[in-house]
Amino acid sequence: MTELTAASFVKPLFMGELHQGMVVPYPRMDPGEQRTVDELTRQVRTWAEAHYDERAVEEARWIDDDTLRALGEMGLLGLYVDTRYGGLGLSQTAYCRMFEALSGIDATLGVVLGVHQSIGYKGIHLFGSDEQKQRFLPDLASGRKLAGFALTEPNAGSDAYHLESTAELQPDGSYVLNGVKRYIGNGSRADVLTTFARTPAGGHVALLVERAMDGVEVGERYDTMGLRANDLRRLRFRDVRVPRANVLGSEGEGFAIAMQILNNGRMSLGAGAVAAARSLTDMAITHVTHREQFGRPLASFELVQDKIGWMVAYTYGLEAMSYLTTGLVDRGLQDYSLESAIVKVAGTEFIWEAANRAFQLAGGKAYMRSEPYEKVLRDIRIFPIFEGANDVLRSFIALNGIEPAAAQLSGLSDLELRDPINAVGVVADYVGGLLRRRVQPPRLTATHQRFAAQADMVGAQVEQLRAVTERLLRRHGEAIKLRQAQHKRLAAAVTDIYAQIATLARVSDVLDRPEQGMVGDEPFIAETFCVRAAERVRRQFEQIERNDDERTFAIANAAFERTRYHHTV
């Protein structure tokens, strides 16, 4: 078992610290659990080939009860639930592997089951009392009941903290819930809804609302572009009395519970992105190797090879990063908020680009509804938006990474020159730490020697990340909170640094364990991904110092004042 020397792996990168012992060797599933996942994957794919028609499911606008019952009998609705409550008790890594398999069959299937497990009853699993687990989890794990997650409101989307739904504590310990939620998956089907509301004291509370409770009203179904079999609804709560036994945690803990649940859900989206990337790449390869133009297979043209090579290399890096994250969670990582956000943003952005390239390679036939491409495009477009809009998460990644460095630098910004003794102490501590980091710079030395150049480059990038973070803090102070263009660059840089580390750890493990088997071009794929990622990091750091942000903002503000595009030829 690898020792975890920090509460998070990514946050210390902003401080110039690279805890390589946490990621090398690359985490692997227990062999017994791997066999379980392989058998479950084979079983569900065989079942899907015989019984699941994604087009029919989309036309029906729901996954029928027989299908859910069959999935429940296979254990696929209680993947991580403890065996005491009727689940399979899988690890986070194994759960995400199965989520990848389900999403590979149909994105809607993955989302419906993800709403149920990744976020719907995850709060009960993480924060529920023994009584709550015993009461709810057996039915939810078997599929006899479904779960949902009710957080989003008409005026509280990305700004989930400022909920308008209210929950008032009653003398008997129950709460009376009032409010409206929207865009709620499994909306009319969920028997149990993990619901969040504001209390009169100004905090938040998490409540397990049961559909059968008086005052729970299911509103209109949203007519969506994609994921059309997902039952997305508006919900209204009118004086719903939620008993004390259905309160998750304590009053005041609701928002923290919601965020922890979403951290877990974002890892599942990373796995879903891997599934989509695999599927799109396979579709594209099949097409270009069979389709001929100008007397040659499409696969022989350089611009086609450029697209396929990019898709393969990026999918490899994304998969490495996704399962490094789940492996860290399985090892007991305390704070994986940045890791899960990074995986979600990187994965959901990549599959949109990959889908566009696969669509382009397929040519005119991709535009036909008889082909799978248009459904893929419709289904995946929501992924960069839900469970945390990607632009919001970019700021989240940057600001949470900056926070530890800001804490160190705060002593310098608050110095009183009239107190020279205190000033000397703060400066000495800070400068001493800086010198130690320079004497012992971050290095990735535990990866395979074949990748020494790439490992050295990663170490240099971590040093530069710390230096850039410090410069931004000194330049902007508290105003850094508003510099979202810089947040985007920092988030992109740390994402590619983390992805390189994950990729080098993964390929090193493959080379160091030849008995596991490997594909001959894996080292070449890893090198290609890392070289390109390093170049992206270089550009992000360069643009932090030299950019055209002010001109861009001025153009936007002028357009806002005119309320339209004003220019004509």
Helices and strands as residue ranges (DSSP letters): G 11-15, G 20-22, H 31-51, H 54-60, H 65-73, G 83-85, H 92-105, H 107-114, I 115-120, H 122-127, H 130-142, E 147-150, E 166-169, E 175-184, E 192-198, E 204-210, E 216-221, E 233-242, G 244-246, E 247-248, H 254-290, E 292-293, E 296-297, G 298-300, H 302-330, H 337-362, G 363-367, H 373-380, H 390-413, H 420-439, G 449-451, H 452-476, G 477-482, H 484-512, G 514-516, H 522-545, H 549-562
